[in-house]
Amino acid sequence: MNRFEKPERIRFSHCDPAGIVFFPQVFVLFQGLVEDWFNEALHIDYADLLGPRRVGLPTVALNTEFRAVSRQADAVRLSLGLERIGRRSFTLALELRGAGGELRVAARQTLVSTDLDTHRAMELPADVLAALQRFNAEAAHG
């Protein structure tokens, strides 16, 4: 599976009073990764997709396993792989790993394409579908 990866530093704002990453902040980190993936790997402007194009990508399914804690100042690596492409949705495999490579969080997320004016599911835009297919094809040829 082709993976998109980004390094990240755990910040004070990610942590709870116990000094570990507060679990909702993991989803904020993953959302940032998805946006970077669209912009940098798929070459589709994420802000343009949601703004002028009015295409939403809300999460319709999310399964997460927290295996180890992360603390302020930890260097971590976020990554995603594309597991499935449908007509209206796609599923991602997301990971947060420590500097030594240990898996700390694993998630499976399904996003659906929606019309932001009607909030109804719609087919993935042709350019998004083509970019997703290219991303998967890179894994097959890489």
C-alpha positions in Angstrom: 0.0 0.0 0.0 1.3 3.4 -1.0 1.7 5.6 2.1 1.8 9.4 2.6 3.9 10.4 5.6 4.7 13.5 7.5 6.8 14.2 10.6 5.1 16.0 13.5 6.1 17.3 16.9 3.7 16.8 19.8 2.9 20.3 21.2 1.7 21.5 24.5 -1.7 22.3 22.9 -2.1 18.6 22.0 -1.8 17.5 25.7 -4.2 17.1 28.6 -3.3 17.8 32.3 -1.8 14.3 32.6 0.9 15.4 30.1 -0.2 13.0 27.3 -1.9 13.7 24.0 -5.6 14.2 24.6 -7.3 11.7 22.4 -9.4 14.2 20.3 -6.2 15.9 19.3 -5.1 12.7 17.5 -8.1 13.3 15.2 -7.0 16.9 14.7 -3.5 15.7 13.7 -5.0 13.1 11.3 -7.2 15.8 9.7 -4.2 17.9 9.1 -2.5 14.9 7.5 -5.5 14.3 5.2 -5.4 18.0 4.1 -1.6 17.8 3.4 -2.2 14.6 1.5 -4.7 16.3 -0.8 -2.5 19.3 -1.3 0.9 17.6 -1.6 0.3 14.1 -2.9 -3.0 14.3 -4.8 -2.3 17.8 -6.0 -5.9 18.9 -5.2 -6.3 22.1 -3.2 -8.3 21.0 -0.2 -9.5 24.5 0.8 -10.7 25.0 -2.8 -12.5 21.7 -2.7 -14.5 22.7 0.3 -14.7 26.4 -0.4 -15.5 27.4 -4.0 -16.2 23.8 -5.2 -18.6 23.1 -2.3 -17.5 19.5 -2.0 -17.4 18.1 1.6 -15.6 15.0 2.8 -17.1 14.2 6.2 -16.2 11.1 8.1 -18.9 8.5 8.1 -17.0 5.7 9.9 -14.0 5.8 12.2 -12.4 3.0 14.1 -9.4 3.8 16.2 -7.1 1.8 18.4 -4.9 3.7 20.9 -1.8 1.5 21.7 0.6 3.8 23.4 0.8 7.4 24.7 2.6 10.4 23.2 3.9 13.2 25.3 4.7 16.9 24.7 7.9 17.3 22.5 7.7 13.7 21.2 8.8 13.5 17.5 6.2 11.3 15.8 5.4 10.3 12.2 1.9 10.4 10.8 1.0 8.3 7.8 -2.0 7.3 5.7 -2.7 4.7 3.1 -5.6 4.4 0.8 -7.4 1.1 1.5 -10.5 1.4 -0.7 -12.0 3.7 -3.4 -15.7 3.6 -4.0 -18.0 5.7 -6.2 -18.9 8.1 -3.4 -16.4 7.3 -0.6 -12.9 6.1 0.2 -11.3 4.5 3.2 -8.0 5.5 4.7 -5.6 3.6 7.0 -4.1 6.1 9.4 -1.1 5.7 11.8 0.7 7.7 14.4 4.1 6.2 15.2 6.8 7.2 17.6 10.3 8.1 16.6 11.4 4.5 17.0 8.7 3.3 14.7 6.4 1.9 17.4 2.7 2.1 16.5 0.9 4.4 19.0 -2.4 4.9 17.2 -4.0 3.1 14.3 -7.3 4.3 12.7 -9.5 3.3 9.7 -11.5 6.2 8.4 -14.2 6.3 5.7 -14.9 9.7 4.1 -17.9 10.4 1.8 -18.1 13.0 -0.9 -21.0 15.4 -0.2 -22.5 18.5 -1.8 -22.0 21.1 0.8 -25.2 23.0 -0.2 -27.5 20.0 0.1 -25.4 17.8 2.5 -26.2 14.8 0.4 -23.8 12.2 -0.7 -22.6 12.6 -4.3 -20.2 10.8 -6.6 -16.5 11.6 -6.1 -15.5 14.5 -8.4 -13.7 13.2 -11.5 -10.4 14.8 -10.6 -10.5 13.5 -7.0 -11.3 10.0 -8.2 -8.5 10.1 -10.8 -6.0 11.4 -8.1 -7.0 8.6 -5.7 -6.5 6.0 -8.5 -3.1 7.5 -9.4 -2.1 7.3 -5.7 -3.0 3.6 -5.6 -1.3 3.0 -8.9 1.9 4.5 -7.6 1.9 1.7 -4.9 1.5 -1.0 -7.6 4.4 0.4 -9.6 6.5 1.6 -6.8 
